[in-house]
Amino acid sequence: MLLALVALGAIGALAAAAALGMKASELARLAVLLGPAIVVTVAAATLGFWLLRKTSLRQRYMAIAAVGTLVAMGNLLALARAMVVPARAATMILVVLIYATAAGLAAAFVSARSSVSALDQITRTAETIGRGDLSARVGLIDGGPELDRLASTVDETAERLQSVHDRERRIERLRRDLITAASHDLRTPLSNLRAMAESIDDRVVEDIPTVRRYAAEMRRAVDRLSSLVDDLFEFVRVDEIQVDPEADRVQLADLVSSSISTVAMAAGDKGIQVSVDVRGVEGVLVSPHVERVVQNLLGNAVRHTPSGGMIRVECRHGEPGVVLTVQDTGEGIPAEHVQHVFDPFYRVDAARSGNGFGLGLSVADRIVRALGGTIDVSSRPPSGTRFDVRLPVVGNGRRPAGASSKDPIDI
């Protein structure tokens, strides 16, 4: 490639000489002189590459700037010695070339300074990232297309590394929280089960009424453990939910009724009145996963509603499809905690125990988002809390023209 470029330069020189009116004999003589010049230029360039391979970028720029002028000087001296160029003209041209050499070196120095500065900035940023500070960025360097692309690549790589690092830290934090929550919330029901089982097995308790009471308590403890395990299972697998339009669907009204039955006993024990209004959505079909959402919201409402309170469940058509509301007259959520209620393992009252891992609302939120919907919360302590679940309708979100109210709508 080097030889081809130098030869192309020689041909261009001969063509320029011919265009300027140089005689054929002079062109032949010039061609003979260019032969050794080509050999010397290729040899010098090769030697220069070997000598400059470990030098700085600034030194390379200045060497390249000097090469062209030095070659011109050498050719000029050769032409003057061969009497092709008069001595006085050669002297004048040599003076001009010396000035051109100084100008070229100055331009090379300024250009190299800009590139070297950009490279130094990229290097410092890469070293900072290498030391663990993934927030470092190169930013705009205005070092030309190649260096700008290199800087952009370094910044994009740092961004991806930071994203992976943040995700790993988040997973590690969730793992620690999970272990802490499990060890804390599983201990009480397991201890109760063990104590009651040992009492019955050791015949400390033998009268039928007490045994029956213990059996009922053991069943409630098992139900509690089952609920905790279900929360963990749903929390782990909720990201794998696939919304398939052809999958099984259930009636929204039936789903709400089934969910209420799971909290009916707990609500009855506290004297909580549960009212339901699903008029107008009798034909709406929803994903079975929605049942877990309603159960978690109702369970949360029962836990935080005092005796004699009320819980209202309402379903209606709205944007973007159907809206399911669960509202209670409970203690409410302080304003500083509202934004965190959907965070995993978060409890409004850190001192409260026995109410699960703090995953119920997080699981509900993740299921709703996986189904393409949203869940919002509003609260006015101590007047109660309201959750609004909005789920989209498959298709255009409207009942087809001419369809009866009994025609199902997929959600």
C-alpha positions as CSV (number, residue, x, y, z in Angstrom):
1,M,0.0,0.0,0.0
2,L,2.8,2.4,0.9
3,L,4.7,1.6,-2.4
4,A,1.5,2.1,-4.4
5,L,0.8,5.5,-2.8
6,V,4.3,6.7,-3.4
7,A,4.2,5.5,-7.0
8,L,0.9,7.3,-7.5
9,G,2.5,10.5,-6.2
10,A,5.4,10.1,-8.7
11,I,2.9,9.7,-11.6
12,G,1.0,12.7,-10.4
13,A,4.3,14.7,-10.4
14,L,5.1,13.7,-13.9
15,A,1.6,14.6,-15.1
16,A,1.8,18.0,-13.5
17,A,5.2,18.6,-15.1
18,A,3.9,17.7,-18.5
19,A,0.9,19.9,-18.0
20,L,3.2,22.8,-17.2
21,G,5.0,22.4,-20.5
22,M,8.1,20.4,-19.5
23,K,9.9,18.9,-22.6
24,A,9.9,15.2,-23.2
25,S,13.7,14.9,-22.5
26,E,13.2,16.7,-19.2
27,L,10.3,14.5,-18.3
28,A,12.5,11.4,-19.0
29,R,15.2,12.8,-16.9
30,L,12.7,13.6,-14.1
31,A,11.4,10.1,-14.2
32,V,14.9,8.7,-13.8
33,L,15.4,10.9,-10.8
34,L,12.0,9.9,-9.3
35,G,13.0,6.2,-9.3
36,P,15.6,6.5,-6.5
37,A,13.4,9.0,-4.7
38,I,10.6,6.4,-4.6
39,V,13.0,3.8,-3.1
40,V,14.3,6.3,-0.5
41,T,10.8,7.4,0.4
42,V,9.5,3.9,1.0
43,A,12.6,3.0,3.0
44,A,12.4,6.1,5.1
45,A,8.7,5.6,5.7
46,T,9.3,2.0,6.8
47,L,12.1,3.0,9.1
48,G,10.0,5.8,10.5
49,F,7.1,3.4,11.2
50,W,9.5,1.2,13.1
51,L,11.1,4.1,15.1
52,L,7.7,5.8,15.8
53,R,5.7,2.7,16.8
54,K,6.3,3.3,20.5
55,T,6.3,7.1,20.5
56,S,3.4,9.4,21.6
57,L,0.7,10.5,19.3
58,R,2.0,14.1,19.4
59,Q,5.4,12.9,18.2
60,R,3.8,10.9,15.4
61,Y,1.8,13.9,14.2
62,M,4.9,16.1,14.1
63,A,7.0,13.4,12.4
64,I,4.3,13.0,9.7
65,A,4.2,16.8,9.2
66,A,8.0,16.9,8.8
67,V,8.2,14.0,6.3
68,G,6.6,15.7,3.4
69,T,8.7,18.9,3.7
70,L,11.9,16.9,4.2
71,V,11.1,14.8,1.1
72,A,10.5,18.0,-0.9
73,M,13.8,19.4,0.3
74,G,15.7,16.2,-0.7
75,N,14.1,16.3,-4.1
76,L,14.9,19.9,-4.5
77,L,18.6,19.3,-3.7
78,A,18.7,16.4,-6.1
79,L,17.1,18.5,-8.9
80,A,19.5,21.4,-8.2
81,R,22.6,19.0,-8.3
82,A,21.3,17.6,-11.6
83,M,21.1,21.2,-12.9
84,V,17.4,20.8,-13.6
85,V,16.6,23.7,-11.3
86,P,18.8,26.8,-11.2
87,A,20.8,27.3,-8.1
88,R,19.2,30.7,-7.2
89,A,15.7,29.3,-7.7
90,A,16.6,26.3,-5.6
91,T,17.8,28.5,-2.8
92,M,14.6,30.5,-2.8
93,I,12.5,27.4,-2.8
94,L,14.6,25.9,0.0
95,V,13.9,29.0,2.1
96,V,10.2,28.7,1.5
97,L,10.3,25.0,2.4
98,I,12.0,25.7,5.7
99,Y,9.2,28.1,6.6
100,A,6.7,25.5,5.4
101,T,8.4,22.9,7.7
102,A,7.9,25.2,10.7
103,A,4.3,25.9,9.8
104,G,3.6,22.2,9.3
105,L,5.1,21.3,12.7
106,A,3.1,24.0,14.4
107,A,-0.1,22.8,12.8
108,A,0.7,19.2,13.7
109,F,1.4,20.2,17.3
110,V,-1.9,22.1,17.7
111,S,-3.9,19.2,16.0
112,A,-2.1,16.6,18.1
113,R,-2.8,18.6,21.3
114,S,-6.5,18.4,20.7
115,S,-6.5,14.7,20.0
116,V,-4.1,13.9,22.9
117,S,-6.4,15.9,25.2
118,A,-9.4,13.9,24.1
119,L,-7.5,10.6,24.5
120,D,-6.3,11.6,28.0
121,Q,-9.9,12.3,29.0
122,I,-11.0,8.9,27.7
123,T,-8.1,7.2,29.5
124,R,-8.8,8.9,32.8
125,T,-12.5,8.0,32.6
126,A,-11.6,4.3,31.8
127,E,-9.2,4.2,34.7
128,T,-11.8,5.6,37.0
129,I,-14.3,3.0,35.9
130,G,-11.7,0.4,36.3
131,R,-11.3,1.4,40.0
132,G,-15.0,0.8,40.5
133,D,-16.6,4.2,40.0
134,L,-19.2,3.2,37.4
135,S,-20.7,6.7,37.5
136,A,-17.8,8.2,35.6
137,R,-18.5,9.3,32.0
138,V,-16.4,10.8,29.2
139,G,-19.1,13.1,27.9
140,L,-18.5,15.4,24.9
141,I,-14.9,15.7,23.9
142,D,-15.1,17.1,20.3
143,G,-12.1,15.0,19.2
144,G,-13.3,14.0,15.8
145,P,-15.6,11.2,14.6
146,E,-13.3,8.3,15.7
147,L,-12.5,9.6,19.2
148,D,-16.1,10.7,19.7
149,R,-17.3,7.2,18.8
150,L,-14.7,5.7,21.2
151,A,-15.9,8.1,24.0
152,S,-19.5,7.1,23.3
153,T,-18.6,3.4,23.4
154,V,-16.9,3.9,26.8
155,D,-19.9,5.7,28.2
156,E,-22.4,3.1,26.9
157,T,-20.2,0.3,28.4
158,A,-20.1,2.1,31.7
159,E,-23.9,2.6,31.6
160,R,-24.4,-1.1,31.0
161,L,-22.0,-2.1,33.7
162,Q,-23.7,0.3,36.2
163,S,-27.1,-1.2,35.2
164,V,-25.8,-4.7,35.8
165,H,-24.2,-3.7,39.1
166,D,-27.3,-2.0,40.3
167,R,-29.4,-5.0,39.4
168,E,-27.0,-7.3,41.3
169,R,-27.1,-5.0,44.3
170,R,-30.9,-5.0,44.2
171,I,-31.1,-8.8,43.9
172,E,-28.7,-9.1,46.8
173,R,-30.8,-6.7,48.9
174,L,-33.9,-8.6,48.1
175,R,-32.2,-11.9,49.0
176,R,-31.2,-10.5,52.4
177,D,-34.6,-9.1,53.0
178,L,-36.2,-12.4,52.0
179,I,-34.1,-14.3,54.5
180,T,-34.8,-11.8,57.2
181,A,-38.5,-11.8,56.5
182,A,-38.7,-15.6,56.3
183,S,-36.8,-16.2,59.5
184,H,-39.0,-13.6,61.3
185,D,-42.5,-14.4,60.0
186,L,-42.2,-18.2,59.8
187,R,-40.9,-18.5,63.4
188,T,-44.2,-17.6,65.1
189,P,-46.6,-20.0,63.3
190,L,-44.0,-22.8,63.4
191,S,-43.4,-22.3,67.1
192,N,-47.1,-22.3,67.8
193,L,-47.6,-25.5,65.8
194,R,-44.7,-27.2,67.6
195,A,-46.0,-26.2,71.0
196,M,-49.6,-27.4,70.4
197,A,-48.4,-30.6,68.7
198,E,-46.1,-31.4,71.6
199,S,-48.9,-30.7,74.1
200,I,-51.3,-33.1,72.4
201,D,-48.5,-35.7,71.8
202,D,-47.3,-35.6,75.4
203,R,-50.9,-35.8,76.6
204,V,-50.6,-32.5,78.4
205,V,-53.9,-31.6,76.8
206,E,-56.5,-34.4,76.6
207,D,-59.9,-32.9,77.1
208,I,-61.9,-32.9,73.8
209,P,-62.8,-29.1,73.8
210,T,-59.2,-28.1,74.3
211,V,-57.9,-30.5,71.7
212,R,-60.5,-29.2,69.2
213,R,-59.4,-25.7,70.0
214,Y,-55.8,-26.6,69.5
215,A,-56.7,-28.3,66.2
216,A,-58.4,-25.1,65.0
217,E,-55.4,-23.1,66.0
218,M,-53.1,-25.5,64.2
219,R,-55.2,-25.2,61.1
220,R,-55.1,-21.4,61.2
221,A,-51.3,-21.6,61.6
222,V,-51.0,-24.0,58.6
223,D,-53.2,-21.7,56.6
224,R,-51.0,-18.8,57.6
225,L,-47.9,-20.8,56.5
226,S,-49.6,-21.7,53.2
227,S,-50.4,-18.0,52.6
228,L,-46.8,-17.0,53.3
229,V,-45.4,-19.7,50.9
230,D,-47.9,-18.7,48.2
231,D,-46.7,-15.1,48.5
232,L,-43.1,-16.2,48.1
233,F,-44.0,-18.4,45.1
234,E,-46.0,-15.7,43.4
235,F,-43.3,-13.1,44.0
236,V,-40.7,-15.4,42.4
237,R,-42.8,-16.4,39.3
238,V,-44.8,-13.3,38.7
239,D,-42.3,-12.0,36.1
240,E,-42.9,-15.2,34.0
241,I,-46.6,-14.4,33.6
242,Q,-47.6,-14.6,29.9
243,V,-50.8,-12.9,28.8
244,D,-52.2,-15.2,26.2
245,P,-55.5,-14.1,24.6
246,E,-56.4,-17.8,24.1
247,A,-55.7,-18.8,27.7
248,D,-58.4,-19.7,30.2
249,R,-60.4,-16.7,31.5
250,V,-62.8,-16.4,34.4
251,Q,-65.8,-14.2,35.1
252,L,-64.7,-11.1,36.9
253,A,-67.8,-11.2,39.1
254,D,-67.2,-14.9,40.1
255,L,-63.6,-14.1,40.8
256,V,-64.5,-11.3,43.1
257,S,-67.0,-13.5,44.9
258,S,-64.5,-16.3,45.3
259,S,-61.9,-13.8,46.7
260,I,-64.3,-12.4,49.2
261,S,-65.0,-15.9,50.5
262,T,-61.3,-16.4,51.4
263,V,-61.5,-13.4,53.9
264,A,-65.1,-13.8,55.0
265,M,-64.1,-15.6,58.2
266,A,-61.4,-13.1,59.2
267,A,-63.8,-10.2,58.4
268,G,-66.6,-11.9,60.4
269,D,-64.4,-12.3,63.4
270,K,-63.7,-8.6,63.4
271,G,-67.3,-7.6,62.6
272,I,-66.2,-6.0,59.3
273,Q,-69.0,-5.5,56.7
274,V,-68.0,-6.3,53.1
275,S,-70.1,-4.9,50.3
276,V,-69.8,-5.7,46.7
277,D,-71.0,-4.0,43.5
278,V,-70.2,-5.7,40.2
279,R,-73.2,-4.5,38.2
280,G,-72.4,-3.9,34.6
281,V,-69.4,-6.2,34.4
282,E,-71.1,-9.6,34.7
283,G,-69.8,-10.6,31.2
284,V,-66.2,-9.4,31.7
285,L,-63.6,-12.2,31.5
286,V,-60.2,-11.7,33.2
287,S,-57.0,-13.6,33.7
288,P,-57.0,-16.0,36.6
289,H,-54.0,-14.1,38.0
290,V,-56.3,-11.3,38.9
291,E,-57.8,-13.4,41.7
292,R,-54.5,-13.2,43.5
293,V,-54.5,-9.5,43.2
294,V,-58.0,-9.2,44.7
295,Q,-57.2,-11.7,47.5
296,N,-54.1,-9.7,48.5
297,L,-56.0,-6.4,48.4
298,L,-58.8,-7.8,50.5
299,G,-56.5,-9.5,52.9
300,N,-54.6,-6.2,53.4
301,A,-57.9,-4.3,53.9
302,V,-59.1,-6.8,56.6
303,R,-55.8,-6.6,58.5
304,H,-55.8,-2.8,58.7
305,T,-59.5,-2.2,59.2
306,P,-60.6,-2.1,62.9
307,S,-63.6,-4.0,64.3
308,G,-66.9,-2.8,63.0
309,G,-65.4,-1.2,59.9
310,M,-66.4,-1.5,56.3
311,I,-64.8,-2.7,53.1
312,R,-66.3,-2.0,49.7
313,V,-65.5,-3.8,46.4
314,E,-66.6,-2.2,43.2
315,C,-66.1,-3.1,39.5
316,R,-67.0,-0.8,36.7
317,H,-66.1,-0.1,33.1
318,G,-63.5,2.7,32.6
319,E,-60.3,3.6,31.0
320,P,-58.5,1.6,29.7
321,G,-61.0,-1.2,30.2
322,V,-62.3,-2.1,33.6
323,V,-61.6,-0.6,37.0
324,L,-61.7,-2.7,40.2
325,T,-61.8,-0.7,43.5
326,V,-61.1,-2.0,47.0
327,Q,-61.8,0.7,49.7
328,D,-61.8,0.3,53.4
329,T,-62.4,2.4,56.5
330,G,-59.2,1.3,58.2
331,E,-56.3,3.2,59.8
332,G,-55.0,4.5,56.5
333,I,-51.4,5.0,55.3
334,P,-49.3,8.0,56.3
335,A,-48.3,10.1,53.4
336,E,-44.6,9.4,53.7
337,H,-45.3,5.7,53.3
338,V,-47.8,5.7,50.4
339,Q,-45.1,5.7,47.7
340,H,-43.4,2.6,49.2
341,V,-46.5,0.3,49.8
342,F,-45.7,-1.7,46.6
343,D,-42.0,-2.2,47.5
344,P,-41.1,-5.8,48.4
345,F,-40.8,-6.5,52.2
346,Y,-41.9,-3.0,53.1
347,R,-44.1,-2.6,56.1
348,V,-45.7,0.7,57.2
349,D,-45.3,-0.3,60.8
350,A,-41.8,-1.9,61.1
351,A,-42.8,-3.2,64.6
352,R,-45.8,-5.2,63.3
353,S,-45.2,-8.9,63.0
354,G,-47.2,-11.9,61.9
355,N,-48.7,-10.1,58.9
356,G,-46.6,-11.8,56.3
357,F,-43.4,-10.9,54.4
358,G,-44.7,-7.6,53.1
359,L,-45.0,-9.1,49.7
360,G,-48.8,-9.0,49.2
361,L,-49.1,-5.6,47.6
362,S,-45.8,-6.0,45.7
363,V,-47.1,-9.2,44.2
364,A,-50.4,-7.5,43.3
365,D,-48.6,-4.6,41.7
366,R,-46.3,-6.9,39.6
367,I,-49.2,-9.1,38.4
368,V,-51.2,-6.1,37.3
369,R,-48.3,-4.6,35.5
370,A,-47.5,-8.0,33.8
371,L,-51.1,-7.9,32.6
372,G,-50.7,-4.4,31.1
373,G,-52.6,-2.6,33.8
374,T,-51.9,-0.2,36.6
375,I,-52.7,-0.1,40.3
376,D,-53.0,3.2,42.3
377,V,-53.4,3.9,46.0
378,S,-54.8,6.8,47.9
379,S,-55.2,7.2,51.6
380,R,-56.5,9.7,54.2
381,P,-55.5,8.6,57.7
382,P,-57.4,7.7,59.7
383,S,-60.4,7.5,57.3
384,G,-59.2,4.6,55.2
385,T,-57.4,3.5,52.0
386,R,-58.5,3.0,48.5
387,F,-56.8,0.8,45.8
388,D,-57.9,1.2,42.1
389,V,-56.9,-1.6,39.7
390,R,-57.2,-0.7,36.0
391,L,-56.9,-3.5,33.5
392,P,-57.0,-3.1,29.7
393,V,-59.5,-4.9,27.5
394,V,-58.3,-7.2,24.8
395,G,-59.0,-5.6,21.4
396,N,-60.4,-2.1,21.1
397,G,-61.6,-2.1,24.7
398,R,-65.3,-1.6,23.9
399,R,-68.2,-4.0,23.7
400,P,-68.9,-4.9,20.1
401,A,-71.8,-3.2,18.4
402,G,-75.0,-5.4,18.8
403,A,-73.5,-7.5,21.6
404,S,-75.7,-8.1,24.6
405,S,-74.6,-7.5,28.1
406,K,-74.1,-11.2,28.5
407,D,-71.4,-11.4,25.8
408,P,-68.0,-11.9,27.5
409,I,-65.2,-9.3,27.2
410,D,-61.7,-10.6,27.5
411,I,-59.3,-8.7,29.8
